[in-house]
């Protein structure tokens, strides 16, 4: 396979745009995701929402909870449940790290982006994050506005 074909397989399916605003993301991790065939077909049509979802370590497994994958229209009797819990695939070492971050340090596991990698495999990027308070959100907004204004001023020169 040539490199141009590999590069064309990468596709972002869903993005949680509010994650970086509501949370201070300290670390990111790409995970595999266990899907049924109809879910993969629905992902390819980008009928997905991960904005209200989160990840959790339960019984030595990592789960994606409350993510929405729309039912694939062309399936017959083999429809999937739209909001079912989906298992995320990580190594034992990564799982132990995620468990210690959430249980000991009180961090939250937030899905950031759902994508197909260069090999065409569905992956999800999880952020280890700390929730922001209202004052922190205002400060981030203030910095973002100032950077935009600064960029405009530099362009005008």
MODELLER restraints for C-alpha pairs under 7 A, 6 or more apart:
rsr = mdl.restraints
at = mdl.atoms
rsr.add(forms.Gaussian(group=physical.xy_distance, feature=features.Distance(at['CA:6:A'], at['CA:118:A']), mean=5.32, stdev=0.5))
rsr.add(forms.Gaussian(group=physical.xy_distance, feature=features.Distance(at['CA:6:A'], at['CA:119:A']), mean=6.78, stdev=0.5))
rsr.add(forms.Gaussian(group=physical.xy_distance, feature=features.Distance(at['CA:7:A'], at['CA:118:A']), mean=5.88, stdev=0.5))
rsr.add(forms.Gaussian(group=physical.xy_distance, feature=features.Distance(at['CA:9:A'], at['CA:117:A']), mean=6.66, stdev=0.5))
rsr.add(forms.Gaussian(group=physical.xy_distance, feature=features.Distance(at['CA:9:A'], at['CA:118:A']), mean=4.91, stdev=0.5))
rsr.add(forms.Gaussian(group=physical.xy_distance, feature=features.Distance(at['CA:9:A'], at['CA:119:A']), mean=6.67, stdev=0.5))
rsr.add(forms.Gaussian(group=physical.xy_distance, feature=features.Distance(at['CA:9:A'], at['CA:120:A']), mean=5.75, stdev=0.5))
rsr.add(forms.Gaussian(group=physical.xy_distance, feature=features.Distance(at['CA:10:A'], at['CA:116:A']), mean=5.42, stdev=0.5))
rsr.add(forms.Gaussian(group=physical.xy_distance, feature=features.Distance(at['CA:10:A'], at['CA:117:A']), mean=4.80, stdev=0.5))
rsr.add(forms.Gaussian(group=physical.xy_distance, feature=features.Distance(at['CA:10:A'], at['CA:118:A']), mean=4.73, stdev=0.5))
rsr.add(forms.Gaussian(group=physical.xy_distance, feature=features.Distance(at['CA:10:A'], at['CA:120:A']), mean=6.94, stdev=0.5))
rsr.add(forms.Gaussian(group=physical.xy_distance, feature=features.Distance(at['CA:11:A'], at['CA:115:A']), mean=5.59, stdev=0.5))
rsr.add(forms.Gaussian(group=physical.xy_distance, feature=features.Distance(at['CA:11:A'], at['CA:116:A']), mean=5.20, stdev=0.5))
rsr.add(forms.Gaussian(group=physical.xy_distance, feature=features.Distance(at['CA:11:A'], at['CA:117:A']), mean=6.90, stdev=0.5))
rsr.add(forms.Gaussian(group=physical.xy_distance, feature=features.Distance(at['CA:12:A'], at['CA:114:A']), mean=6.21, stdev=0.5))
rsr.add(forms.Gaussian(group=physical.xy_distance, feature=features.Distance(at['CA:12:A'], at['CA:115:A']), mean=4.26, stdev=0.5))
rsr.add(forms.Gaussian(group=physical.xy_distance, feature=features.Distance(at['CA:12:A'], at['CA:116:A']), mean=6.44, stdev=0.5))
rsr.add(forms.Gaussian(group=physical.xy_distance, feature=features.Distance(at['CA:13:A'], at['CA:43:A']), mean=6.63, stdev=0.5))
rsr.add(forms.Gaussian(group=physical.xy_distance, feature=features.Distance(at['CA:13:A'], at['CA:46:A']), mean=5.17, stdev=0.5))
rsr.add(forms.Gaussian(group=physical.xy_distance, feature=features.Distance(at['CA:13:A'], at['CA:114:A']), mean=5.53, stdev=0.5))
rsr.add(forms.Gaussian(group=physical.xy_distance, feature=features.Distance(at['CA:13:A'], at['CA:115:A']), mean=5.04, stdev=0.5))
rsr.add(forms.Gaussian(group=physical.xy_distance, feature=features.Distance(at['CA:14:A'], at['CA:46:A']), mean=6.88, stdev=0.5))
rsr.add(forms.Gaussian(group=physical.xy_distance, feature=features.Distance(at['CA:14:A'], at['CA:48:A']), mean=6.08, stdev=0.5))
rsr.add(forms.Gaussian(group=physical.xy_distance, feature=features.Distance(at['CA:14:A'], at['CA:49:A']), mean=6.30, stdev=0.5))
rsr.add(forms.Gaussian(group=physical.xy_distance, feature=features.Distance(at['CA:14:A'], at['CA:50:A']), mean=6.72, stdev=0.5))
rsr.add(forms.Gaussian(group=physical.xy_distance, feature=features.Distance(at['CA:14:A'], at['CA:113:A']), mean=5.76, stdev=0.5))
rsr.add(forms.Gaussian(group=physical.xy_distance, feature=features.Distance(at['CA:14:A'], at['CA:114:A']), mean=5.07, stdev=0.5))
rsr.add(forms.Gaussian(group=physical.xy_distance, feature=features.Distance(at['CA:14:A'], at['CA:115:A']), mean=6.89, stdev=0.5))
rsr.add(forms.Gaussian(group=physical.xy_distance, feature=features.Distance(at['CA:15:A'], at['CA:50:A']), mean=6.91, stdev=0.5))
rsr.add(forms.Gaussian(group=physical.xy_distance, feature=features.Distance(at['CA:15:A'], at['CA:112:A']), mean=5.97, stdev=0.5))
rsr.add(forms.Gaussian(group=physical.xy_distance, feature=features.Distance(at['CA:15:A'], at['CA:113:A']), mean=4.36, stdev=0.5))
rsr.add(forms.Gaussian(group=physical.xy_distance, feature=features.Distance(at['CA:15:A'], at['CA:114:A']), mean=6.30, stdev=0.5))
rsr.add(forms.Gaussian(group=physical.xy_distance, feature=features.Distance(at['CA:16:A'], at['CA:50:A']), mean=6.06, stdev=0.5))
rsr.add(forms.Gaussian(group=physical.xy_distance, feature=features.Distance(at['CA:16:A'], at['CA:51:A']), mean=4.88, stdev=0.5))
rsr.add(forms.Gaussian(group=physical.xy_distance, feature=features.Distance(at['CA:16:A'], at['CA:111:A']), mean=6.87, stdev=0.5))
rsr.add(forms.Gaussian(group=physical.xy_distance, feature=features.Distance(at['CA:16:A'], at['CA:112:A']), mean=5.05, stdev=0.5))
rsr.add(forms.Gaussian(group=physical.xy_distance, feature=features.Distance(at['CA:16:A'], at['CA:113:A']), mean=6.04, stdev=0.5))
rsr.add(forms.Gaussian(group=physical.xy_distance, feature=features.Distance(at['CA:19:A'], at['CA:110:A']), mean=7.00, stdev=0.5))
rsr.add(forms.Gaussian(group=physical.xy_distance, feature=features.Distance(at['CA:19:A'], at['CA:112:A']), mean=6.41, stdev=0.5))
rsr.add(forms.Gaussian(group=physical.xy_distance, feature=features.Distance(at['CA:21:A'], at['CA:137:A']), mean=6.60, stdev=0.5))
rsr.add(forms.Gaussian(group=physical.xy_distance, feature=features.Distance(at['CA:22:A'], at['CA:131:A']), mean=6.23, stdev=0.5))
rsr.add(forms.Gaussian(group=physical.xy_distance, feature=features.Distance(at['CA:22:A'], at['CA:132:A']), mean=5.61, stdev=0.5))
rsr.add(forms.Gaussian(group=physical.xy_distance, feature=features.Distance(at['CA:23:A'], at['CA:129:A']), mean=5.75, stdev=0.5))
rsr.add(forms.Gaussian(group=physical.xy_distance, feature=features.Distance(at['CA:23:A'], at['CA:130:A']), mean=5.51, stdev=0.5))
rsr.add(forms.Gaussian(group=physical.xy_distance, feature=features.Distance(at['CA:23:A'], at['CA:131:A']), mean=4.43, stdev=0.5))
rsr.add(forms.Gaussian(group=physical.xy_distance, feature=features.Distance(at['CA:23:A'], at['CA:132:A']), mean=5.16, stdev=0.5))
rsr.add(forms.Gaussian(group=physical.xy_distance, feature=features.Distance(at['CA:24:A'], at['CA:129:A']), mean=5.37, stdev=0.5))
rsr.add(forms.Gaussian(group=physical.xy_distance, feature=features.Distance(at['CA:24:A'], at['CA:130:A']), mean=5.26, stdev=0.5))
rsr.add(forms.Gaussian(group=physical.xy_distance, feature=features.Distance(at['CA:24:A'], at['CA:131:A']), mean=6.25, stdev=0.5))
rsr.add(forms.Gaussian(group=physical.xy_distance, feature=features.Distance(at['CA:24:A'], at['CA:132:A']), mean=6.34, stdev=0.5))
rsr.add(forms.Gaussian(group=physical.xy_distance, feature=features.Distance(at['CA:25:A'], at['CA:127:A']), mean=5.83, stdev=0.5))
rsr.add(forms.Gaussian(group=physical.xy_distance, feature=features.Distance(at['CA:25:A'], at['CA:128:A']), mean=5.80, stdev=0.5))
rsr.add(forms.Gaussian(group=physical.xy_distance, feature=features.Distance(at['CA:25:A'], at['CA:129:A']), mean=4.18, stdev=0.5))
rsr.add(forms.Gaussian(group=physical.xy_distance, feature=features.Distance(at['CA:25:A'], at['CA:130:A']), mean=6.53, stdev=0.5))
rsr.add(forms.Gaussian(group=physical.xy_distance, feature=features.Distance(at['CA:26:A'], at['CA:128:A']), mean=5.84, stdev=0.5))
rsr.add(forms.Gaussian(group=physical.xy_distance, feature=features.Distance(at['CA:26:A'], at['CA:129:A']), mean=5.64, stdev=0.5))
rsr.add(forms.Gaussian(group=physical.xy_distance, feature=features.Distance(at['CA:27:A'], at['CA:127:A']), mean=5.68, stdev=0.5))
rsr.add(forms.Gaussian(group=physical.xy_distance, feature=features.Distance(at['CA:27:A'], at['CA:128:A']), mean=5.19, stdev=0.5))
rsr.add(forms.Gaussian(group=physical.xy_distance, feature=features.Distance(at['CA:28:A'], at['CA:125:A']), mean=6.61, stdev=0.5))
rsr.add(forms.Gaussian(group=physical.xy_distance, feature=features.Distance(at['CA:28:A'], at['CA:126:A']), mean=5.66, stdev=0.5))
rsr.add(forms.Gaussian(group=physical.xy_distance, feature=features.Distance(at['CA:28:A'], at['CA:127:A']), mean=4.40, stdev=0.5))
rsr.add(forms.Gaussian(group=physical.xy_distance, feature=features.Distance(at['CA:28:A'], at['CA:128:A']), mean=6.20, stdev=0.5))
rsr.add(forms.Gaussian(group=physical.xy_distance, feature=features.Distance(at['CA:29:A'], at['CA:125:A']), mean=5.54, stdev=0.5))
rsr.add(forms.Gaussian(group=physical.xy_distance, feature=features.Distance(at['CA:29:A'], at['CA:126:A']), mean=5.21, stdev=0.5))
rsr.add(forms.Gaussian(group=physical.xy_distance, feature=features.Distance(at['CA:29:A'], at['CA:127:A']), mean=6.36, stdev=0.5))
rsr.add(forms.Gaussian(group=physical.xy_distance, feature=features.Distance(at['CA:30:A'], at['CA:123:A']), mean=6.56, stdev=0.5))
rsr.add(forms.Gaussian(group=physical.xy_distance, feature=features.Distance(at['CA:30:A'], at['CA:124:A']), mean=5.71, stdev=0.5))
rsr.add(forms.Gaussian(group=physical.xy_distance, feature=features.Distance(at['CA:30:A'], at['CA:125:A']), mean=4.34, stdev=0.5))
rsr.add(forms.Gaussian(group=physical.xy_distance, feature=features.Distance(at['CA:30:A'], at['CA:126:A']), mean=6.21, stdev=0.5))
rsr.add(forms.Gaussian(group=physical.xy_distance, feature=features.Distance(at['CA:31:A'], at['CA:88:A']), mean=6.13, stdev=0.5))
rsr.add(forms.Gaussian(group=physical.xy_distance, feature=features.Distance(at['CA:31:A'], at['CA:89:A']), mean=5.54, stdev=0.5))
rsr.add(forms.Gaussian(group=physical.xy_distance, feature=features.Distance(at['CA:31:A'], at['CA:90:A']), mean=5.76, stdev=0.5))
rsr.add(forms.Gaussian(group=physical.xy_distance, feature=features.Distance(at['CA:31:A'], at['CA:123:A']), mean=5.63, stdev=0.5))
rsr.add(forms.Gaussian(group=physical.xy_distance, feature=features.Distance(at['CA:31:A'], at['CA:124:A']), mean=5.34, stdev=0.5))
rsr.add(forms.Gaussian(group=physical.xy_distance, feature=features.Distance(at['CA:31:A'], at['CA:125:A']), mean=6.18, stdev=0.5))
rsr.add(forms.Gaussian(group=physical.xy_distance, feature=features.Distance(at['CA:32:A'], at['CA:88:A']), mean=5.61, stdev=0.5))
rsr.add(forms.Gaussian(group=physical.xy_distance, feature=features.Distance(at['CA:32:A'], at['CA:89:A']), mean=4.64, stdev=0.5))
rsr.add(forms.Gaussian(group=physical.xy_distance, feature=features.Distance(at['CA:32:A'], at['CA:90:A']), mean=6.86, stdev=0.5))
rsr.add(forms.Gaussian(group=physical.xy_distance, feature=features.Distance(at['CA:32:A'], at['CA:122:A']), mean=6.67, stdev=0.5))
rsr.add(forms.Gaussian(group=physical.xy_distance, feature=features.Distance(at['CA:32:A'], at['CA:123:A']), mean=4.74, stdev=0.5))
rsr.add(forms.Gaussian(group=physical.xy_distance, feature=features.Distance(at['CA:32:A'], at['CA:124:A']), mean=6.40, stdev=0.5))
rsr.add(forms.Gaussian(group=physical.xy_distance, feature=features.Distance(at['CA:33:A'], at['CA:86:A']), mean=6.95, stdev=0.5))
rsr.add(forms.Gaussian(group=physical.xy_distance, feature=features.Distance(at['CA:33:A'], at['CA:87:A']), mean=6.05, stdev=0.5))
rsr.add(forms.Gaussian(group=physical.xy_distance, feature=features.Distance(at['CA:33:A'], at['CA:88:A']), mean=4.53, stdev=0.5))
rsr.add(forms.Gaussian(group=physical.xy_distance, feature=features.Distance(at['CA:33:A'], at['CA:89:A']), mean=5.79, stdev=0.5))
rsr.add(forms.Gaussian(group=physical.xy_distance, feature=features.Distance(at['CA:33:A'], at['CA:122:A']), mean=6.61, stdev=0.5))
rsr.add(forms.Gaussian(group=physical.xy_distance, feature=features.Distance(at['CA:33:A'], at['CA:123:A']), mean=5.95, stdev=0.5))
rsr.add(forms.Gaussian(group=physical.xy_distance, feature=features.Distance(at['CA:33:A'], at['CA:124:A']), mean=6.88, stdev=0.5))
rsr.add(forms.Gaussian(group=physical.xy_distance, feature=features.Distance(at['CA:34:A'], at['CA:86:A']), mean=6.24, stdev=0.5))
rsr.add(forms.Gaussian(group=physical.xy_distance, feature=features.Distance(at['CA:34:A'], at['CA:87:A']), mean=5.53, stdev=0.5))
rsr.add(forms.Gaussian(group=physical.xy_distance, feature=features.Distance(at['CA:34:A'], at['CA:88:A']), mean=6.29, stdev=0.5))
rsr.add(forms.Gaussian(group=physical.xy_distance, feature=features.Distance(at['CA:38:A'], at['CA:72:A']), mean=5.94, stdev=0.5))
rsr.add(forms.Gaussian(group=physical.xy_distance, feature=features.Distance(at['CA:38:A'], at['CA:79:A']), mean=6.80, stdev=0.5))
rsr.add(forms.Gaussian(group=physical.xy_distance, feature=features.Distance(at['CA:38:A'], at['CA:80:A']), mean=6.77, stdev=0.5))
rsr.add(forms.Gaussian(group=physical.xy_distance, feature=features.Distance(at['CA:39:A'], at['CA:69:A']), mean=6.58, stdev=0.5))
rsr.add(forms.Gaussian(group=physical.xy_distance, feature=features.Distance(at['CA:41:A'], at['CA:72:A']), mean=6.61, stdev=0.5))
rsr.add(forms.Gaussian(group=physical.xy_distance, feature=features.Distance(at['CA:42:A'], at['CA:69:A']), mean=6.74, stdev=0.5))
rsr.add(forms.Gaussian(group=physical.xy_distance, feature=features.Distance(at['CA:42:A'], at['CA:70:A']), mean=6.38, stdev=0.5))
rsr.add(forms.Gaussian(group=physical.xy_distance, feature=features.Distance(at['CA:42:A'], at['CA:71:A']), mean=6.59, stdev=0.5))
rsr.add(forms.Gaussian(group=physical.xy_distance, feature=features.Distance(at['CA:42:A'], at['CA:72:A']), mean=5.12, stdev=0.5))
rsr.add(forms.Gaussian(group=physical.xy_distance, feature=features.Distance(at['CA:47:A'], at['CA:69:A']), mean=6.10, stdev=0.5))
rsr.add(forms.Gaussian(group=physical.xy_distance, feature=features.Distance(at['CA:47:A'], at['CA:70:A']), mean=5.49, stdev=0.5))
rsr.add(forms.Gaussian(group=physical.xy_distance, feature=features.Distance(at['CA:48:A'], at['CA:68:A']), mean=5.62, stdev=0.5))
rsr.add(forms.Gaussian(group=physical.xy_distance, feature=features.Distance(at['CA:48:A'], at['CA:69:A']), mean=4.61, stdev=0.5))
rsr.add(forms.Gaussian(group=physical.xy_distance, feature=features.Distance(at['CA:48:A'], at['CA:70:A']), mean=6.27, stdev=0.5))
rsr.add(forms.Gaussian(group=physical.xy_distance, feature=features.Distance(at['CA:49:A'], at['CA:67:A']), mean=6.17, stdev=0.5))
rsr.add(forms.Gaussian(group=physical.xy_distance, feature=features.Distance(at['CA:49:A'], at['CA:68:A']), mean=5.07, stdev=0.5))
rsr.add(forms.Gaussian(group=physical.xy_distance, feature=features.Distance(at['CA:49:A'], at['CA:69:A']), mean=6.64, stdev=0.5))
rsr.add(forms.Gaussian(group=physical.xy_distance, feature=features.Distance(at['CA:50:A'], at['CA:67:A']), mean=5.00, stdev=0.5))
rsr.add(forms.Gaussian(group=physical.xy_distance, feature=features.Distance(at['CA:50:A'], at['CA:68:A']), mean=6.45, stdev=0.5))
rsr.add(forms.Gaussian(group=physical.xy_distance, feature=features.Distance(at['CA:50:A'], at['CA:111:A']), mean=6.86, stdev=0.5))
rsr.add(forms.Gaussian(group=physical.xy_distance, feature=features.Distance(at['CA:52:A'], at['CA:66:A']), mean=6.65, stdev=0.5))
rsr.add(forms.Gaussian(group=physical.xy_distance, feature=features.Distance(at['CA:52:A'], at['CA:67:A']), mean=6.82, stdev=0.5))
rsr.add(forms.Gaussian(group=physical.xy_distance, feature=features.Distance(at['CA:53:A'], at['CA:65:A']), mean=5.62, stdev=0.5))
rsr.add(forms.Gaussian(group=physical.xy_distance, feature=features.Distance(at['CA:53:A'], at['CA:66:A']), mean=4.70, stdev=0.5))
rsr.add(forms.Gaussian(group=physical.xy_distance, feature=features.Distance(at['CA:53:A'], at['CA:67:A']), mean=4.91, stdev=0.5))
rsr.add(forms.Gaussian(group=physical.xy_distance, feature=features.Distance(at['CA:53:A'], at['CA:111:A']), mean=6.94, stdev=0.5))
rsr.add(forms.Gaussian(group=physical.xy_distance, feature=features.Distance(at['CA:54:A'], at['CA:64:A']), mean=5.95, stdev=0.5))
rsr.add(forms.Gaussian(group=physical.xy_distance, feature=features.Distance(at['CA:54:A'], at['CA:65:A']), mean=5.53, stdev=0.5))
rsr.add(forms.Gaussian(group=physical.xy_distance, feature=features.Distance(at['CA:54:A'], at['CA:66:A']), mean=6.93, stdev=0.5))
rsr.add(forms.Gaussian(group=physical.xy_distance, feature=features.Distance(at['CA:54:A'], at['CA:109:A']), mean=6.05, stdev=0.5))
rsr.add(forms.Gaussian(group=physical.xy_distance, feature=features.Distance(at['CA:54:A'], at['CA:110:A']), mean=5.07, stdev=0.5))
rsr.add(forms.Gaussian(group=physical.xy_distance, feature=features.Distance(at['CA:54:A'], at['CA:111:A']), mean=6.04, stdev=0.5))
rsr.add(forms.Gaussian(group=physical.xy_distance, feature=features.Distance(at['CA:55:A'], at['CA:62:A']), mean=6.87, stdev=0.5))
rsr.add(forms.Gaussian(group=physical.xy_distance, feature=features.Distance(at['CA:55:A'], at['CA:63:A']), mean=5.47, stdev=0.5))
rsr.add(forms.Gaussian(group=physical.xy_distance, feature=features.Distance(at['CA:55:A'], at['CA:64:A']), mean=4.48, stdev=0.5))
rsr.add(forms.Gaussian(group=physical.xy_distance, feature=features.Distance(at['CA:55:A'], at['CA:65:A']), mean=5.88, stdev=0.5))
rsr.add(forms.Gaussian(group=physical.xy_distance, feature=features.Distance(at['CA:55:A'], at['CA:109:A']), mean=5.13, stdev=0.5))
rsr.add(forms.Gaussian(group=physical.xy_distance, feature=features.Distance(at['CA:55:A'], at['CA:110:A']), mean=6.18, stdev=0.5))
rsr.add(forms.Gaussian(group=physical.xy_distance, feature=features.Distance(at['CA:55:A'], at['CA:111:A']), mean=6.98, stdev=0.5))
rsr.add(forms.Gaussian(group=physical.xy_distance, feature=features.Distance(at['CA:56:A'], at['CA:62:A']), mean=5.71, stdev=0.5))
rsr.add(forms.Gaussian(group=physical.xy_distance, feature=features.Distance(at['CA:56:A'], at['CA:63:A']), mean=5.33, stdev=0.5))
rsr.add(forms.Gaussian(group=physical.xy_distance, feature=features.Distance(at['CA:56:A'], at['CA:64:A']), mean=6.64, stdev=0.5))
rsr.add(forms.Gaussian(group=physical.xy_distance, feature=features.Distance(at['CA:56:A'], at['CA:109:A']), mean=6.71, stdev=0.5))
rsr.add(forms.Gaussian(group=physical.xy_distance, feature=features.Distance(at['CA:57:A'], at['CA:63:A']), mean=6.34, stdev=0.5))
rsr.add(forms.Gaussian(group=physical.xy_distance, feature=features.Distance(at['CA:57:A'], at['CA:99:A']), mean=6.12, stdev=0.5))
rsr.add(forms.Gaussian(group=physical.xy_distance, feature=features.Distance(at['CA:62:A'], at['CA:87:A']), mean=6.03, stdev=0.5))
rsr.add(forms.Gaussian(group=physical.xy_distance, feature=features.Distance(at['CA:62:A'], at['CA:88:A']), mean=5.32, stdev=0.5))
rsr.add(forms.Gaussian(group=physical.xy_distance, feature=features.Distance(at['CA:63:A'], at['CA:85:A']), mean=6.39, stdev=0.5))
rsr.add(forms.Gaussian(group=physical.xy_distance, feature=features.Distance(at['CA:63:A'], at['CA:86:A']), mean=5.64, stdev=0.5))
rsr.add(forms.Gaussian(group=physical.xy_distance, feature=features.Distance(at['CA:63:A'], at['CA:87:A']), mean=4.56, stdev=0.5))
rsr.add(forms.Gaussian(group=physical.xy_distance, feature=features.Distance(at['CA:63:A'], at['CA:88:A']), mean=5.48, stdev=0.5))
rsr.add(forms.Gaussian(group=physical.xy_distance, feature=features.Distance(at['CA:64:A'], at['CA:85:A']), mean=5.73, stdev=0.5))
rsr.add(forms.Gaussian(group=physical.xy_distance, feature=features.Distance(at['CA:64:A'], at['CA:86:A']), mean=5.11, stdev=0.5))
rsr.add(forms.Gaussian(group=physical.xy_distance, feature=features.Distance(at['CA:64:A'], at['CA:87:A']), mean=6.16, stdev=0.5))
rsr.add(forms.Gaussian(group=physical.xy_distance, feature=features.Distance(at['CA:64:A'], at['CA:88:A']), mean=6.51, stdev=0.5))
rsr.add(forms.Gaussian(group=physical.xy_distance, feature=features.Distance(at['CA:65:A'], at['CA:85:A']), mean=4.98, stdev=0.5))
rsr.add(forms.Gaussian(group=physical.xy_distance, feature=features.Distance(at['CA:65:A'], at['CA:86:A']), mean=6.77, stdev=0.5))
rsr.add(forms.Gaussian(group=physical.xy_distance, feature=features.Distance(at['CA:66:A'], at['CA:83:A']), mean=5.42, stdev=0.5))
rsr.add(forms.Gaussian(group=physical.xy_distance, feature=features.Distance(at['CA:66:A'], at['CA:84:A']), mean=6.90, stdev=0.5))
rsr.add(forms.Gaussian(group=physical.xy_distance, feature=features.Distance(at['CA:66:A'], at['CA:85:A']), mean=6.73, stdev=0.5))
rsr.add(forms.Gaussian(group=physical.xy_distance, feature=features.Distance(at['CA:67:A'], at['CA:83:A']), mean=5.65, stdev=0.5))
rsr.add(forms.Gaussian(group=physical.xy_distance, feature=features.Distance(at['CA:68:A'], at['CA:82:A']), mean=5.42, stdev=0.5))
rsr.add(forms.Gaussian(group=physical.xy_distance, feature=features.Distance(at['CA:68:A'], at['CA:83:A']), mean=5.03, stdev=0.5))
rsr.add(forms.Gaussian(group=physical.xy_distance, feature=features.Distance(at['CA:69:A'], at['CA:82:A']), mean=5.12, stdev=0.5))
rsr.add(forms.Gaussian(group=physical.xy_distance, feature=features.Distance(at['CA:69:A'], at['CA:83:A']), mean=6.89, stdev=0.5))
rsr.add(forms.Gaussian(group=physical.xy_distance, feature=features.Distance(at['CA:70:A'], at['CA:82:A']), mean=5.70, stdev=0.5))
rsr.add(forms.Gaussian(group=physical.xy_distance, feature=features.Distance(at['CA:71:A'], at['CA:79:A']), mean=6.44, stdev=0.5))
rsr.add(forms.Gaussian(group=physical.xy_distance, feature=features.Distance(at['CA:71:A'], at['CA:80:A']), mean=6.50, stdev=0.5))
rsr.add(forms.Gaussian(group=physical.xy_distance, feature=features.Distance(at['CA:71:A'], at['CA:82:A']), mean=6.39, stdev=0.5))
rsr.add(forms.Gaussian(group=physical.xy_distance, feature=features.Distance(at['CA:101:A'], at['CA:107:A']), mean=5.69, stdev=0.5))
rsr.add(forms.Gaussian(group=physical.xy_distance, feature=features.Distance(at['CA:102:A'], at['CA:108:A']), mean=6.00, stdev=0.5))
rsr.add(forms.Gaussian(group=physical.xy_distance, feature=features.Distance(at['CA:107:A'], at['CA:128:A']), mean=6.39, stdev=0.5))
rsr.add(forms.Gaussian(group=physical.xy_distance, feature=features.Distance(at['CA:107:A'], at['CA:129:A']), mean=5.56, stdev=0.5))
rsr.add(forms.Gaussian(group=physical.xy_distance, feature=features.Distance(at['CA:107:A'], at['CA:130:A']), mean=5.23, stdev=0.5))
rsr.add(forms.Gaussian(group=physical.xy_distance, feature=features.Distance(at['CA:108:A'], at['CA:128:A']), mean=5.88, stdev=0.5))
rsr.add(forms.Gaussian(group=physical.xy_distance, feature=features.Distance(at['CA:108:A'], at['CA:129:A']), mean=5.18, stdev=0.5))
rsr.add(forms.Gaussian(group=physical.xy_distance, feature=features.Distance(at['CA:108:A'], at['CA:130:A']), mean=6.07, stdev=0.5))
rsr.add(forms.Gaussian(group=physical.xy_distance, feature=features.Distance(at['CA:109:A'], at['CA:126:A']), mean=6.30, stdev=0.5))
rsr.add(forms.Gaussian(group=physical.xy_distance, feature=features.Distance(at['CA:109:A'], at['CA:127:A']), mean=5.67, stdev=0.5))
rsr.add(forms.Gaussian(group=physical.xy_distance, feature=features.Distance(at['CA:109:A'], at['CA:128:A']), mean=4.95, stdev=0.5))
rsr.add(forms.Gaussian(group=physical.xy_distance, feature=features.Distance(at['CA:109:A'], at['CA:129:A']), mean=6.23, stdev=0.5))
rsr.add(forms.Gaussian(group=physical.xy_distance, feature=features.Distance(at['CA:110:A'], at['CA:126:A']), mean=5.54, stdev=0.5))
rsr.add(forms.Gaussian(group=physical.xy_distance, feature=features.Distance(at['CA:110:A'], at['CA:127:A']), mean=5.09, stdev=0.5))
rsr.add(forms.Gaussian(group=physical.xy_distance, feature=features.Distance(at['CA:110:A'], at['CA:128:A']), mean=6.54, stdev=0.5))
rsr.add(forms.Gaussian(group=physical.xy_distance, feature=features.Distance(at['CA:110:A'], at['CA:129:A']), mean=6.79, stdev=0.5))
rsr.add(forms.Gaussian(group=physical.xy_distance, feature=features.Distance(at['CA:111:A'], at['CA:124:A']), mean=6.91, stdev=0.5))
rsr.add(forms.Gaussian(group=physical.xy_distance, feature=features.Distance(at['CA:111:A'], at['CA:125:A']), mean=5.93, stdev=0.5))
rsr.add(forms.Gaussian(group=physical.xy_distance, feature=features.Distance(at['CA:111:A'], at['CA:126:A']), mean=4.44, stdev=0.5))
rsr.add(forms.Gaussian(group=physical.xy_distance, feature=features.Distance(at['CA:111:A'], at['CA:127:A']), mean=6.11, stdev=0.5))
rsr.add(forms.Gaussian(group=physical.xy_distance, feature=features.Distance(at['CA:112:A'], at['CA:125:A']), mean=5.52, stdev=0.5))
rsr.add(forms.Gaussian(group=physical.xy_distance, feature=features.Distance(at['CA:112:A'], at['CA:126:A']), mean=5.72, stdev=0.5))
rsr.add(forms.Gaussian(group=physical.xy_distance, feature=features.Distance(at['CA:112:A'], at['CA:127:A']), mean=6.37, stdev=0.5))
rsr.add(forms.Gaussian(group=physical.xy_distance, feature=features.Distance(at['CA:113:A'], at['CA:124:A']), mean=5.81, stdev=0.5))
rsr.add(forms.Gaussian(group=physical.xy_distance, feature=features.Distance(at['CA:113:A'], at['CA:125:A']), mean=5.31, stdev=0.5))
rsr.add(forms.Gaussian(group=physical.xy_distance, feature=features.Distance(at['CA:114:A'], at['CA:123:A']), mean=5.94, stdev=0.5))
rsr.add(forms.Gaussian(group=physical.xy_distance, feature=features.Distance(at['CA:114:A'], at['CA:124:A']), mean=4.38, stdev=0.5))
rsr.add(forms.Gaussian(group=physical.xy_distance, feature=features.Distance(at['CA:114:A'], at['CA:125:A']), mean=6.42, stdev=0.5))
rsr.add(forms.Gaussian(group=physical.xy_distance, feature=features.Distance(at['CA:115:A'], at['CA:122:A']), mean=5.75, stdev=0.5))
rsr.add(forms.Gaussian(group=physical.xy_distance, feature=features.Distance(at['CA:115:A'], at['CA:123:A']), mean=5.44, stdev=0.5))
rsr.add(forms.Gaussian(group=physical.xy_distance, feature=features.Distance(at['CA:115:A'], at['CA:124:A']), mean=6.19, stdev=0.5))
rsr.add(forms.Gaussian(group=physical.xy_distance, feature=features.Distance(at['CA:116:A'], at['CA:122:A']), mean=4.40, stdev=0.5))
rsr.add(forms.Gaussian(group=physical.xy_distance, feature=features.Distance(at['CA:116:A'], at['CA:123:A']), mean=5.93, stdev=0.5))
rsr.add(forms.Gaussian(group=physical.xy_distance, feature=features.Distance(at['CA:117:A'], at['CA:123:A']), mean=6.73, stdev=0.5))
